[in-house]
Amino acid sequence: MCELFAYSSRVPARIRIAFREFARHGGPHAGNPDGWGAAYYDGVDAHVLREAQPTLSSAFVPVLEKHDFHSPLVIAHIRRASRGPVALVNTQPFARELFGRRHIFAHNGDLPDVERALPLAHAAHRPMGQTDSEHAFYVLMQSLLALDAAGESGDLKRRIDVVSDFAARMRAIGAANFLFSDGDLLFAHAHRRRSHPGDTWVPGLHMLVREAASDHQMRASGMHVQGRDDKPSPAVMLASVPLTPEDWEPLPENTLLVVQQGRLIARLGAPGSV
């Protein structure tokens, strides 16, 4: 299955992702060979970098691994194609504007017959590719757009309700691990994923919460995080599988987290399978 990663902090950090190493977490022999991408927020906008080829053969990845982007919020995805051909248009994370902000979405899982189960009613957002993930993203955007029509787009509780309802509808169809952000809030939904090797269900996301650290840096398998200055800042990291020997929390099925500037501000859901 695909690999997800997210980082949120109050202080912008230099986050260098070693995509070649990160790709190996999905399975042996550098799994997830069908594309990679990352979104680095800068205010309401984001640098979105994607490529529809294996990280191991990419000439761009070594350059990106040495980049000097500083960002308080990052979402990354490595793809193993299950729906749609290997092409840029099907490569995550997906990005679209809404309410004057760049919205980013990345999904891990399989949503059979999502077009019938979750039809798109409006023409404002239409998928360019063929993946179930992009279709699901537009279903969420459509629901958020309805908040604007009702004058509720700035209501935090209503936004959380919309994303929570969307997550429930997704997991009724299939595996529904996803990351979603507007540059302010980071939503993370943990469902379940297939183990590799093997064919059993395991937690879909893991979380590591770091309180204020004096050195504000971290080295992990496939990851290097370093703060722009010496100001300590809490941080939340999410990944499909743990990236360090630390005690990452395996998130129970159906858990929805809301993170803002490195702090967990809401946690919904309880253990249980759908």
Secondary structure, DSSP 8 states (H G I E B T S, - for coil): --EEEEEEEEEEEEEEE-HHHHHGGGSTTT---S-EEEEEEETTEEEEEEESS-GGG-SSHHHHHT---EEEEEEEEE---SSS-SSGGG-SSEEEEETTEEEEEEEES--TTHHHHS----SSS--SS--HHHHHHHHHHHHHHHHHHTT-TT-HHHHHHHHHHHHHHHHTTS--EEEEE-SSEEEEEE-EEE-SSSS-EEES-EEEEE---SS-EEEETTEEEEESSS----EEEEESS--SSS--EE--TTEEEEEETTEEEEEE--S---
